[in-house]
Amino acid sequence: MERLDKVLASTGRWSRREAKELIREGRVLVDGQPAGSGEQKVDPAGTALLVDGQAVAVSRFTYVMLHKPAGVLSATEDPRQETVLDLLPEHLRRRGLFPVGRLDKDTEGLLLLTDDGALAHRLLSPKKHVDKRYYARLDGPLGPADQAAFREGIVLADGTRCMSAELELLGDGREVLVTLHEGKFHQIKRMTLSRGVAVCYLKRLSMGPLHLDPGLPKGGWRLLTDEEVAKCGGKT
C-alpha cells in the first residue's frame, strides 16, 4: 500500500503538490469514491483511480523506446548540450528515466530508457553477453579476411581483446552489419580501424530481444508493448 499522492506522482503527469491539489479539489476518485487526502493508502496494482473522470494507469516501471538521432547525448542531463531525455515530454522526464547503456553522440538508433534498474543491470551485465546489432557505413571496404578476424576476436591497438563478433558484408563491403556480444568503448569504430577502415555512419538496430521500430522517426519515441517488456525481462 502506498500514499495516493505518491502513486499519482509516479505516473509522471503530476508533481506531489499538484496531486494533493487535485485530491483537495475532489477531482480524484478511488474505486468510485472521492479521495480523502494525499495520505490515503491505496494498492497501485488493484485500485481503480480516476482523475477528472479519466482512468489513470499506474505501472511500477516505465519503458521507452527511443530512435536516438545524431548530435544528442546519451545522458540524463547536461548544462550545455541536448540529451536524450530532452526529447521526451515533461511527464516522462519526471519519471526519473535513464538510458540503458549509451550510444556515442554521433551514433543513431535504438536506445532504451527506463526507471527499472534491475532490467538495466541484466541487459548491461558483461556476464549476460546481450547481443547488440549495428548497421555501419565505412570509408573503405571490408572482406572475407575481416569477417574471419571478427569471428576470431579483434585485438585493439591498446592490447584490448574483443570477443568474437559477427560481421556481415553488404554490397561491396563498404556497408556492414555487426553483431557484438559485449559493449566496449567505441568498440565497432576501434575494431574497423584495426582493419584499416573508419566508420562514417553507425546505427544500432537491436539490443537483445528489442528491435528498433522501423516506423519510429529519428528523435521519436514510444512506450514498449507488454510483449516487448516481457521479452526484455521487465515488469508489465
C-alpha positions in Angstrom: 0.0 0.0 0.0 1.3 3.5 -0.9 0.2 7.1 -0.4 -2.2 8.3 -3.0 -0.3 11.4 -3.8 2.8 9.4 -4.3 1.0 7.0 -6.6 -0.4 9.8 -8.8 3.0 11.5 -8.9 4.6 8.2 -10.0 2.8 8.5 -13.3 4.9 11.5 -14.2 1.9 13.5 -15.0 1.7 15.5 -11.8 4.1 16.5 -9.0 3.2 15.5 -5.4 2.0 19.1 -4.8 -0.2 19.0 -7.9 -1.6 15.6 -6.9 -2.5 16.9 -3.5 -4.3 19.8 -5.1 -6.3 17.5 -7.4 -7.4 15.5 -4.4 -8.3 18.6 -2.3 -10.5 19.8 -5.2 -12.3 16.5 -5.3 -11.1 15.6 -8.8 -9.7 12.2 -7.8 -11.9 9.1 -7.3 -10.6 5.9 -5.6 -12.7 2.9 -6.5 -15.6 5.2 -7.3 -15.3 7.3 -4.1 -13.8 10.8 -3.7 -10.3 10.6 -2.3 -9.9 11.7 1.3 -6.4 13.0 1.3 -3.0 12.6 -0.2 -2.0 10.4 2.7 -4.7 7.9 1.9 -3.2 4.5 1.3 -4.0 2.6 -1.9 -2.9 -0.5 -3.7 -1.4 0.7 -7.0 -2.0 -2.6 -8.7 -5.5 -3.2 -7.5 -7.2 0.2 -7.2 -9.2 2.0 -9.9 -8.1 5.6 -10.0 -9.9 8.3 -11.9 -8.8 12.0 -12.3 -11.4 14.3 -13.9 -13.3 11.1 -14.9 -10.3 9.7 -16.8 -8.7 6.4 -15.7 -5.2 6.7 -14.5 -2.9 3.8 -15.5 -0.3 3.1 -12.8 2.7 0.9 -13.6 5.6 0.2 -11.4 8.2 1.0 -14.2 8.3 2.8 -17.5 10.0 1.5 -20.6 10.6 3.8 -23.6 12.0 3.0 -27.0 13.8 6.0 -28.5 15.2 6.4 -32.0 18.2 8.4 -31.0 19.4 10.9 -33.6 23.0 12.0 -34.1 24.1 15.0 -32.0 22.3 14.1 -28.8 24.0 12.8 -25.7 23.0 9.5 -24.1 22.8 11.2 -20.7 20.1 12.3 -18.2 21.3 15.9 -18.1 23.9 18.3 -19.4 24.2 22.0 -18.9 25.4 22.7 -22.5 24.2 20.0 -24.8 20.8 18.3 -25.6 20.3 14.9 -24.0 18.0 12.0 -24.9 15.7 13.0 -22.0 15.2 16.4 -23.6 13.5 14.5 -26.5 10.7 13.2 -24.2 7.6 15.1 -22.9 7.6 16.6 -19.4 5.5 13.9 -17.8 8.1 11.2 -18.8 11.0 13.3 -17.8 9.5 13.4 -14.3 9.7 9.6 -14.1 13.4 9.5 -13.4 14.2 7.6 -16.6 17.8 6.9 -17.7 19.3 5.3 -20.8 20.2 1.6 -20.7 23.8 1.8 -21.8 24.8 4.6 -24.2 25.3 5.4 -27.8 28.0 7.8 -28.9 26.9 11.4 -29.6 27.2 10.8 -33.4 25.6 7.3 -33.3 21.9 6.8 -34.1 19.4 4.1 -33.4 17.8 2.1 -30.7 18.1 3.3 -27.1 16.0 2.0 -24.2 15.1 4.4 -21.4 13.6 3.1 -18.2 13.5 3.5 -14.4 13.8 -0.2 -13.9 17.4 -0.6 -12.5 17.2 -4.4 -12.3 16.3 -4.7 -16.0 19.1 -2.3 -17.0 21.6 -4.4 -15.0 20.5 -7.6 -16.7 20.9 -6.1 -20.2 24.2 -4.4 -19.5 25.9 -7.1 -17.4 29.1 -8.4 -19.0 28.2 -11.9 -17.9 24.9 -11.9 -19.9 26.6 -11.2 -23.3 23.5 -9.5 -24.6 23.7 -9.2 -28.4 23.7 -5.7 -30.0 23.3 -5.4 -33.7 24.5 -2.3 -35.7 24.5 -1.1 -39.3 27.6 0.8 -40.3 28.9 2.7 -43.4 32.6 2.7 -43.9 35.2 4.8 -45.8 36.6 1.6 -47.4 35.6 -2.0 -48.0 35.9 -4.9 -45.6 36.1 -8.5 -46.9 36.2 -12.2 -46.0 39.5 -11.9 -44.2 38.0 -9.2 -42.0 35.0 -11.4 -41.3 37.4 -14.1 -40.1 39.2 -11.6 -37.9 35.9 -10.5 -36.3 35.0 -14.1 -35.6 38.4 -14.8 -34.1 38.2 -11.7 -31.9 39.9 -8.5 -32.7 42.8 -7.2 -30.6 42.7 -3.4 -30.5 45.7 -1.1 -30.7 46.0 -0.8 -26.9 46.0 -4.6 -26.4 42.3 -4.9 -25.5 40.9 -8.2 -26.8 37.4 -8.2 -28.1 35.1 -11.2 -28.0 34.1 -12.9 -31.2 31.7 -10.8 -33.3 29.7 -11.3 -36.4 30.4 -9.2 -39.5 28.0 -9.3 -42.4 29.1 -7.7 -45.7 26.6 -5.7 -47.7 27.3 -4.9 -51.3 30.9 -4.1 -51.9 31.7 -4.3 -48.2 31.5 -0.5 -47.5 28.3 -1.2 -45.7 28.2 -3.9 -43.0 26.1 -5.4 -40.2 28.0 -6.0 -36.9 26.7 -8.1 -34.0 28.5 -7.6 -30.7 28.2 -9.7 -27.6 29.7 -7.1 -25.3 29.9 -3.3 -25.2 33.4 -1.8 -25.0 34.0 1.9 -25.5 33.8 2.9 -29.2 34.1 -0.8 -30.0 32.9 -1.0 -33.6 34.9 2.1 -34.6 38.0 0.7 -33.0 37.5 -2.7 -34.5 37.1 -1.4 -38.0 40.1 0.9 -37.6 42.2 -2.1 -36.7 41.3 -3.4 -40.1 42.3 -0.2 -41.9 38.9 1.5 -42.4 36.9 4.1 -40.5 33.2 4.3 -39.6 31.3 7.1 -41.4 27.9 6.3 -40.0 26.7 4.0 -37.2 23.2 3.0 -36.2 22.1 0.4 -33.6 19.3 -1.8 -34.8 18.7 -4.1 -31.9 19.7 -4.9 -28.3 18.9 -8.4 -27.1 15.2 -9.2 -28.0 14.4 -5.5 -28.6 14.4 -4.2 -32.2 14.2 -0.6 -33.3 10.7 0.1 -34.6 11.1 0.9 -38.3 8.2 3.3 -38.1 9.8 5.4 -35.5 11.4 8.6 -36.9 14.7 10.0 -35.7 14.1 11.6 -32.3 10.8 9.7 -32.0 9.8 7.6 -29.1 7.1 5.2 -27.9 6.4 3.0 -24.9 7.3 -0.6 -25.2 4.4 -3.0 -25.7 3.7 -5.5 -22.9 5.1 -8.2 -25.1 8.4 -6.3 -25.6 8.6 -5.6 -21.8 8.2 -9.3 -21.1 10.8 -10.3 -23.7 13.3 -7.9 -22.0 12.5 -9.3 -18.6 10.7 -6.2 -17.3 7.5 -5.9 -15.3 4.2 -5.2 -17.0 
